[in-house]
Amino acid sequence: MAEWSHNELRDWLAPTPGKKRMRLGLENVKDILGRLSNPESSFPSIHVAGTNGKGSLCAHLSARGAANGVLMGMFSSPHLVSVEERVRIDGRPISSDEFDLALSEVRLASEKEPEIEVTYFEKTMLVAMLAFRRAKIGRAVIETGLGGRLDATRCVHADLCAITTISEDHMEILGPTLMHILREKAGIHRKGAPLVMLNPEHSDLVDEARRIIGGDLIMHSPENLDSPWVISRSMAVAIGEMLGWEIDHEDPLWPGRDSNTYRHGNNEIFLSAAHNYESILSEMTRLKEPNTLIIGLTKKQDLHRVLAPVKAAIERKMIERVLILEPKHGRLPPENQQDVIEALGTGAMVSVPIDMKEAIELASSISRDKATRIMVMGSIHLVGDCIEIIHTGNGDLDPILQIHASHHSPCF
């Protein structure tokens, strides 16, 4: 096997500057999987799609499967701090060495004649398939990247599928209406495999889902609608029952999505990966106390609509000050700070710190003066930047990146 150094492999993994970072389609990934002897066929998968909450559902499913004695693999994106988080076995991100080993196999396969070009997302998904096969997992939970029908993850062997919410996001890619978005996400369905779908508010979406999925569709209508996190748990319980997972699970750690707060000095910091209209509306509606908000978003099709719930929270005095950052990472470029200021309106008290460190320092000062909680919201990479800052000096980040307790001895 060809050998490359860690830096050479990571340079190859990184998106090529100036090139399109996202591609919908399955042929390239199918061909690479074939060259790798189809690792995705070595284990059954639960395939999860949805606009919001799909990563949370995956985390709950991994935790529940592990609690019931199954060695679980989980593929998710994006990551908070390091790319290894995208590939978890028994709740833990795989090691850098394990990631590199699988990545070298992917590179070797892609560079065989005829050479096959693969994107960053596709490379990480292929790494996951190899790592899962090597670890001899019992089941995988696979989160789609975008849409479903033409997402690279559609290539996995799934005997059970799930769709969380259907709402407005990536409409410039998936289609101009919720119906178009539903059709793309429903494309993860495999004939004969049950598909559990969170009951949408619109009856026409239910009718269309039944038309596409037929008798394999199982609607999930949770009794408790208090928070997206609670809804994700209820879906995981329902899906677990279908697989015979009767032992209850402890809530996984899922920073930015699990509704946990963190301490930094004397300050309480709430992390939220809400980044589109539906998720931001949910967070702003549930505010019960004044907050100092640190926000940073990637490009949106309609920024004014996306930020309307924040503007309303400012008017309700639930947001005292807004600190605006531009996320440094991600598939899409950041929203310009001045555009965010304009979308928030003249009633907003705003500041534009240079980075997360300065933002937290300024927010801490405001929090002391105004007796507010600090809230960090937006791009998952922004949440990751905050995690790194508030855990500086605490040593290893592994405890916060391991989503649930390990139930197996390391075997990879």
N, C-alpha and C positions, 0 to 999 in steps of 0.2 A: 504494500500500500504506500502511496506517496505520502511524504511527511512535510508538514509545514509548521512553522513556529506559531506560538499563540498569537503574536501580533500579525503575522501574515494571514492567519485564519480570520481574525477579527476585522482586518482590513477588507478581506473578501466578503465578509458578512455585511459590512456597513453599506448602506444605500449609496449608489454612485451619484455624486453631486450633479445636479442638472437633469438627471433622468427621472422619469415617472416612477414613483415609489410604490404604486399600487396597480395591480392588474387583476381583472376578473377573468376567470377561465380555468379549466381543469386539465387541459392536455399536457402542459409542461410538467405539472406535479405528478400526474398519472405515469408519465414516462419515467421520471426519476424514481418513483416508488417501484416501478417494474425493475429498474436497474438495481435497486436495493433489495430485491426479492420480497417485495410487498410486506414490509413490517407491520403495516396497519391492519393486516389480516390475522395477526397473531393474538389479538385480544378483541373483545366486544367493546363498543363505545356507546356512550350517551352523547348525542350531538345537540348542542344548545345554541339557539339563535334568539334574536330579540333586539329591540332598540336600547332599552335600559334593563339592568338587572341580570343580564346573562352571566356575567362574571361572578356575581353574588350567588346565583343558583349553582354554578359550577363548584364554588367553594363549599357550599352546604352539601352538595352531593358527594364531594370528595371526603368531607368529614363524616358523613353518614355511612358511606361505604366502608371507610376505615374502622368506624366504631363497630361495624358488623363483621369485621375480620377479613375484609377484602383488601388486597394490596392495590391501591388506586394510583393511577396516573392522571395528571391534569394538565391540559394545555390551555393557556389563556393569553390574552394580550389586551392592551400594552402592558409594560412592566413599570414598577415604581422606581427602582434603583438600578437593578442589573438585569441583563437579558436572560440570565439563568432562571429568573422567576417564572418565565413563560413555560418552563418544563418542570413540573413538580412530580415527585414520586413519594407516596405516603405523606403528603403535605409539605415536603421539603423541596426547595429548589435544588436541582442537580448541581454538582460541583462544576467549577470552571473546567477542570480536566475532563470530566465526563462530557460536558458540552462540546469541548474541542474535539474529542474523539469522534463523536457523532458528526460534527460539522465537517471534519476531514473526509468522512465517508460520503457525505452529501456533495462536497466539492469534487471529489474524485469521480463520482457518478455523473455529475453535471458536465464535467470536462471531457468525458469520453466522446468520441466522434459518433454521430454528429453532436456538437456541443449544445447543451440546453441551458438557456438563460432562466434563472430563478430570482424572484424578488426577495427582499429581506424577510418579509412575513412568511413566504413559502419556505425559505431556508430554516427558519425557526420551527415551523410546523414539521418539517422533515426530520430535524434533530429530535423532536419529541417522539416521533414514531420509532426511530432507532433506539432511543433511550428506553422507551417503554418495553420494546421487545427484549432488549438486553436484560432489563430488570425482571422480566417475566411477570408483569403486572396481571392482576385478575380482571380489571376493567379500567377503561379510560373515560374521562369526562373531557369533551372537546368543545371549546368556545369558538364560534365563528368569528372571523375578522370583520367582514362587511357583507351584509345581505345574507346569503345562504346558498342559493341555487348555483351560483358560479364562484363561490368562495372555495379556496384550496382545501379547506377542511371537509368539503363535501365528499372527498375521496376516502374518508375513513369508513370502516365497517361498523355501522351503527344499527343496533337492534332496538333502539329506543331514542326518540327525539323530543325536544321541548322548545317551545317558543314563549318568551316572556312578554314584553310589551311591544305593541306596534304603534309607533309615534313618529313625530317629525324629526328626522336626522338623516344626513347624507342624501337628501332628496334630489340633489343635482346629479347623483350617480344612480340611485335606486329607482327614481321616478317621482313625478310631481304630486302624487296623491298617496294617501295612506293605503289605498287599494293596491297600488303598484308596489309599495313597500311590503305589504302582506304577501303578495305573490312571490316576491324574491325570497323572503324568509321561509315561506312554506315550501320552497324548493329543497329544503333539507329532508323532506319526507321520503322515506323508502317504503315502497308498497309492502304491506304486511307488517310493518313495524309501527307500534303505537306512537302517537305524537301527542304529548300533553301540552296544551296551550292555555295560557292565562286568559281568562274570559275578557275580551276587549269591551269597551263601552259601546261601540257602534255595532248595531245588529247586522248591518250590511257586511261588516268584516267577518262576523261569525258565519253568515251565509256563504261568503266566498271561501272561507276556510273549509267549510263542510263540502263545498263543491270540489275543491282541489284535493283534499285529504281523504274524504269519504269516511268509511267506517273505522278507520284507524285513529280518527280524531277523538281525543278525550279533553273536554273543557274543564279547566280548573277554576273554581270560584271560591277564593278564600273567605273565611268568615271575618277575619281580622284584617282591616285595610289601613292599620295605623301607620305603617311605614313600608317602603320597598323591601327593607331587610327582612321584616316579618313575613312579607309575602313570599320572598325567596325561600325562606325556611319552610313555609307551608307547602310550596311546590316540591321541595326536596323530600319532605315527608311522604307526600302522595306518590312520587316517583319511586322512592325507596320501598314503599309497601308493594308496588308492582314487582319489585325485584326480591322481595322477601326480607328486606332490611327492616326489621322490627325494633332493633335496639336504638334508643334515642341517641342523638349526638350533641356534643357541646358546640356552641356557636364557634365557627372558625374566626380567626383573625383575618380581617380583610380591610386594611387601612383605607380610609376615604369612602368606604361603602358600608361599613358595619356599624355606623352610628356611635362608635367609641370616641371618647375625648382623651386628649393627651396632656401631660403637664410639661411645661417649660418654665423653669424658675417658679415664680408664684402665679403663673398664668395658665388658664385652661384653654386648650386649643382644640377646636372641632374641625376635623378634616372631611371634606366632601368632594368626590369626583364628579359632582353634577356639572354637566357641560352643555346640555341642550335644553330646549324649552321645557319639556316634560319634567326632567329631573331637577332643574333649577326651580320651577314652580313648586314642586313637592317640598324642596328644602325651605323655600321662603314662606310657604303657607304654614309650615310647622314651627316657625320661630315664635318663641314665647318670651324672650328677653332680648335686650339690645345687644348688638354685635358690632365689632370692628371687623370688616370684611377684607380679606386679601384675595384678589381674584385675578385669574389669567386664563384666557381662552385661545384656542386655535380658531382659524378662520371659519366664519359662519355665513350661511346664505342670507339670513335675515337677522343681523345682530340686534336691531331694535326690538324685534319680537322676542328673541332669546333672553334679552336682559329686562324685558318688561316686568317680570316678577320681582327683580331686584329693585327696580325703580319704585314699584308699589311698596316694597318693604321699607325703603328709605322714607317714603311719605308716611308710613305708619310708625316711624321712629324705631323700627326694629334694626335698622342699619345706621349707626352713628357716623361712620367714616369708611370710605372705600379706598384701599390701597391697590393700585393696578400694576400688574407685572405682565411681561411678555414671555410665555413659556419658551425655553431654549431648545426643546427637543420635540419630536413628534413628526408624524407623517405630513401634517399640514403646517403652513406658516402661522405665526401668532397673529391675533388681532392687535392692531395698532392701539397703543394706549390712548391716543387722542380720539380715536373712533369709539372706544369704550366710554370715555368721558362724555362724548356727545350723546351716545345712546342712553346714558344714565340721566341726562337732563340737568338743568341748572340747579335743581334742589339738592344735588349730591355734593357732599364734602369729600374731595378726592385728593390723593397724593400719588406720586409716581416714584417709588423707591427704585434703586438701581438693580437690586437683586433680592432674593428671598431672605438673606441674612439681615439686610437693612429693613426689609418689610416687617420681619418679626420683631426687631428692636423697636421700630416705630409703633407697631401695633401694641406691643407690651406697654409702652409709655402711655398711649391713648387709653388702653384698658385700665391702667391704674387710675388715670384721671377721671374717666367716664364710667368706671365700674361695669365694663362690658366684657363679654366673652369674645375670644378671637376665633374667627371662622376663616378657614382657607378653602377656597372652592374654585373648581374649574378643571383644567386639563389634569389627567392622571400624573403627568410628568411634573406638574406644579406641586401636587401632593407629595410626590417622591422627593422633590427638592426640600420640602418642609420636613419630611421624615428624617432626611440626612442631617438637617440643621438641628432639630430638637434632640436627636440622638448622638450628636457630637460629644465625645468624651465618655459615652456609655459602652464603647468597644464594639463588639460584633453586632451587626444588624440581623443576624440569622434568627434570633428569637421573634422579631416582629415580622419577618418574611416567611416563617414557617406557619402555615395557615391553621394547622391542627396538630394535635399530639400524634406522635409516631406510634403505630401499632405493630410494626415489624422491625426486625433487625436489619441494619443496612446491608444491601446486597448488590450495590452498584457503585 
